[in-house]
Every structure is written in structure tokens, then in C-alpha cells.
């Protein structure tokens, strides 16, 4: 006979990643991983300031100038941030939200001209790092820490 739906959802709810990753990270590894993805996000989204303006762009926008393949490469690099967040124990809903940010950036960024302007304005990688930071700060006991220090904020 078929398993009741409530039991199936309870089983699905228990992620095999919970506790195995975030709870078992050696001391300092969360901070090292977070610093690594934060640095990557800054390089991808805000590494270059256009002289004489307040416009900041990153390698993501520069790669976007190369038709199709540039945005694909940028999306592949940005997916590392998502992979690292999952390794750190981020829940599935947060991973899905981060993936949507990256997918939107990659898809719209591949549109000629408009996509290049969108790449400069939409900072998906910084948004993803801010989402992970907000989640880790809210659930600090799970990650064995108090807060994550960052030098910027991104409005979601």
C-alpha cells in the first residue's frame, strides 16, 4: 500500500545536508568559506568603478560583453557561490532563491545591449551573499557563530 503523504513530506523535510555540513564544519571554516564567496561576489559585481561616475560594475558585466558565451561563463562562476552556500548548510529554499537570482542575471544578461545594462545594474552575486549572510546571522547557533562582518549591504 502507498505511504501516507504526511510521512513522505516528513521524510523529504529531513534534509541529509542538515547537521552534516554546517554543524560539522571545523572552527573557522565557515568564516573562510564566507570570505571566499564574498570576495568572488565583489569581483563579479563591483570590482570596477567607472571614472567620473558613481557607477560600479564587475567582471560579470565585462564578460557579458562577449555574446552568449560571456554570460554562460559568468553564470558558471556565479554558481560556485550557490554550491558553497549549500556546502555551508544553507536550506533548500535559500539555495532556490539564490539560483533564481543567478538564473535571472544570466538569462537577461544574454540579451544584446539591454542585457549589458542589466548586468551593470543587477548585482545578483552580492544579493546572494547578502541573503546567505542574513540567514546565517538569523540562525547563528546553527552555524556556531555570532555574526558575519561585511563591508556592504545590498537591498533585496
One Martini backbone bead per residue (centre of mass of N, CA, C, O) as a GRO file, in nm:
protein
  156
    1UNK     BB    1   0.101   0.033   0.015
    2UNK     BB    2   0.080   0.355   0.031
    3UNK     BB    3   0.224   0.621   0.149
    4UNK     BB    4   0.171   0.867   0.337
    5UNK     BB    5   0.206   1.200   0.283
    6UNK     BB    6   0.320   1.292   0.558
    7UNK     BB    7   0.564   1.098   0.554
    8UNK     BB    8   0.694   1.199   0.296
    9UNK     BB    9   0.737   1.494   0.393
   10UNK     BB   10   0.909   1.428   0.638
   11UNK     BB   11   1.135   1.296   0.476
   12UNK     BB   12   1.193   1.546   0.293
   13UNK     BB   13   1.253   1.749   0.530
   14UNK     BB   14   1.496   1.566   0.590
   15UNK     BB   15   1.796   1.668   0.545
   16UNK     BB   16   2.114   1.543   0.473
   17UNK     BB   17   2.261   1.826   0.529
   18UNK     BB   18   2.177   1.851   0.801
   19UNK     BB   19   2.457   1.871   1.017
   20UNK     BB   20   2.681   1.768   0.820
   21UNK     BB   21   2.783   2.057   0.755
   22UNK     BB   22   2.745   2.304   0.946
   23UNK     BB   23   2.789   2.135   1.220
   24UNK     BB   24   3.084   2.002   1.100
   25UNK     BB   25   3.248   2.243   1.094
   26UNK     BB   26   3.523   2.371   1.140
   27UNK     BB   27   3.674   2.605   1.288
   28UNK     BB   28   3.659   2.876   1.046
   29UNK     BB   29   3.536   2.765   0.776
   30UNK     BB   30   3.301   2.954   0.740
   31UNK     BB   31   3.468   3.214   0.721
   32UNK     BB   32   3.639   3.130   0.477
   33UNK     BB   33   3.408   3.075   0.280
   34UNK     BB   34   3.272   3.349   0.301
   35UNK     BB   35   3.517   3.517   0.208
   36UNK     BB   36   3.539   3.385  -0.070
   37UNK     BB   37   3.247   3.459  -0.179
   38UNK     BB   38   3.270   3.761  -0.128
   39UNK     BB   39   3.508   3.816  -0.318
   40UNK     BB   40   3.374   3.706  -0.574
   41UNK     BB   41   3.130   3.898  -0.575
   42UNK     BB   42   3.295   4.160  -0.598
   43UNK     BB   43   3.430   4.091  -0.866
   44UNK     BB   44   3.162   4.040  -1.032
   45UNK     BB   45   3.001   4.330  -0.929
   46UNK     BB   46   3.249   4.555  -0.790
   47UNK     BB   47   3.554   4.612  -0.922
   48UNK     BB   48   3.451   4.861  -1.108
   49UNK     BB   49   3.503   5.206  -1.156
   50UNK     BB   50   3.372   5.461  -1.323
   51UNK     BB   51   3.506   5.733  -1.416
   52UNK     BB   52   3.313   6.010  -1.291
   53UNK     BB   53   3.133   5.800  -1.138
   54UNK     BB   54   2.897   5.579  -0.952
   55UNK     BB   55   2.966   5.339  -1.128
   56UNK     BB   56   2.946   4.987  -1.072
   57UNK     BB   57   3.144   4.706  -1.180
   58UNK     BB   58   3.211   4.385  -1.314
   59UNK     BB   59   3.305   4.097  -1.463
   60UNK     BB   60   3.021   4.025  -1.551
   61UNK     BB   61   2.983   4.270  -1.747
   62UNK     BB   62   3.232   4.211  -1.922
   63UNK     BB   63   3.150   3.924  -2.010
   64UNK     BB   64   2.872   4.022  -2.139
   65UNK     BB   65   3.004   4.135  -2.407
   66UNK     BB   66   3.011   3.843  -2.474
   67UNK     BB   67   2.836   3.662  -2.664
   68UNK     BB   68   2.673   3.425  -2.461
   69UNK     BB   69   2.943   3.303  -2.332
   70UNK     BB   70   2.984   3.517  -2.110
   71UNK     BB   71   2.723   3.449  -1.943
   72UNK     BB   72   2.788   3.152  -1.901
   73UNK     BB   73   3.047   3.194  -1.742
   74UNK     BB   74   2.928   3.372  -1.522
   75UNK     BB   75   2.720   3.159  -1.422
   76UNK     BB   76   2.929   2.944  -1.344
   77UNK     BB   77   3.076   3.113  -1.133
   78UNK     BB   78   2.819   3.182  -0.960
   79UNK     BB   79   2.757   2.880  -0.879
   80UNK     BB   80   2.970   2.859  -0.657
   81UNK     BB   81   2.816   3.015  -0.441
   82UNK     BB   82   2.589   2.809  -0.420
   83UNK     BB   83   2.757   2.562  -0.350
   84UNK     BB   84   2.880   2.682  -0.093
   85UNK     BB   85   2.613   2.728   0.055
   86UNK     BB   86   2.537   2.428   0.065
   87UNK     BB   87   2.791   2.334   0.218
   88UNK     BB   88   2.709   2.528   0.469
   89UNK     BB   89   2.376   2.461   0.501
   90UNK     BB   90   2.174   2.570   0.326
   91UNK     BB   91   1.869   2.589   0.244
   92UNK     BB   92   1.667   2.522  -0.019
   93UNK     BB   93   1.522   2.799  -0.041
   94UNK     BB   94   1.786   2.962  -0.062
   95UNK     BB   95   1.904   2.824  -0.309
   96UNK     BB   96   1.667   2.895  -0.496
   97UNK     BB   97   1.696   3.202  -0.475
   98UNK     BB   98   1.988   3.214  -0.578
   99UNK     BB   99   1.931   3.076  -0.850
  100UNK     BB  100   1.736   3.292  -0.954
  101UNK     BB  101   1.931   3.525  -0.959
  102UNK     BB  102   2.132   3.390  -1.157
  103UNK     BB  103   1.934   3.325  -1.387
  104UNK     BB  104   1.845   3.613  -1.441
  105UNK     BB  105   2.123   3.728  -1.504
  106UNK     BB  106   2.186   3.532  -1.739
  107UNK     BB  107   1.937   3.569  -1.921
  108UNK     BB  108   1.927   3.883  -1.947
  109UNK     BB  109   2.237   3.921  -2.011
  110UNK     BB  110   2.206   3.781  -2.312
  111UNK     BB  111   2.091   4.040  -2.405
  112UNK     BB  112   2.142   4.267  -2.616
  113UNK     BB  113   2.246   4.555  -2.443
  114UNK     BB  114   2.036   4.527  -2.213
  115UNK     BB  115   2.206   4.311  -2.062
  116UNK     BB  116   2.447   4.497  -2.002
  117UNK     BB  117   2.288   4.694  -1.824
  118UNK     BB  118   2.185   4.483  -1.626
  119UNK     BB  119   2.464   4.384  -1.520
  120UNK     BB  120   2.528   4.657  -1.381
  121UNK     BB  121   2.262   4.674  -1.194
  122UNK     BB  122   2.253   4.359  -1.134
  123UNK     BB  123   2.363   4.207  -0.818
  124UNK     BB  124   2.349   3.881  -0.761
  125UNK     BB  125   2.598   3.806  -0.585
  126UNK     BB  126   2.552   4.010  -0.356
  127UNK     BB  127   2.271   3.909  -0.290
  128UNK     BB  128   2.352   3.618  -0.214
  129UNK     BB  129   2.540   3.696   0.019
  130UNK     BB  130   2.325   3.853   0.180
  131UNK     BB  131   2.136   3.613   0.221
  132UNK     BB  132   2.338   3.434   0.374
  133UNK     BB  133   2.400   3.633   0.600
  134UNK     BB  134   2.113   3.666   0.709
  135UNK     BB  135   2.075   3.366   0.775
  136UNK     BB  136   2.323   3.327   0.961
  137UNK     BB  137   2.241   3.543   1.169
  138UNK     BB  138   1.961   3.419   1.243
  139UNK     BB  139   2.127   3.115   1.258
  140UNK     BB  140   2.393   3.110   1.446
  141UNK     BB  141   2.387   2.840   1.602
  142UNK     BB  142   2.411   2.652   1.351
  143UNK     BB  143   2.708   2.797   1.278
  144UNK     BB  144   2.879   2.876   1.535
  145UNK     BB  145   2.791   3.192   1.561
  146UNK     BB  146   2.718   3.531   1.552
  147UNK     BB  147   2.857   3.699   1.307
  148UNK     BB  148   2.890   3.873   0.996
  149UNK     BB  149   3.136   4.058   0.843
  150UNK     BB  150   3.062   4.345   0.640
  151UNK     BB  151   3.107   4.624   0.395
  152UNK     BB  152   2.801   4.568   0.298
  153UNK     BB  153   2.487   4.638   0.129
  154UNK     BB  154   2.181   4.484   0.000
  155UNK     BB  155   1.897   4.543  -0.158
  156UNK     BB  156   1.612   4.317  -0.201
   0.00000   0.00000   0.00000
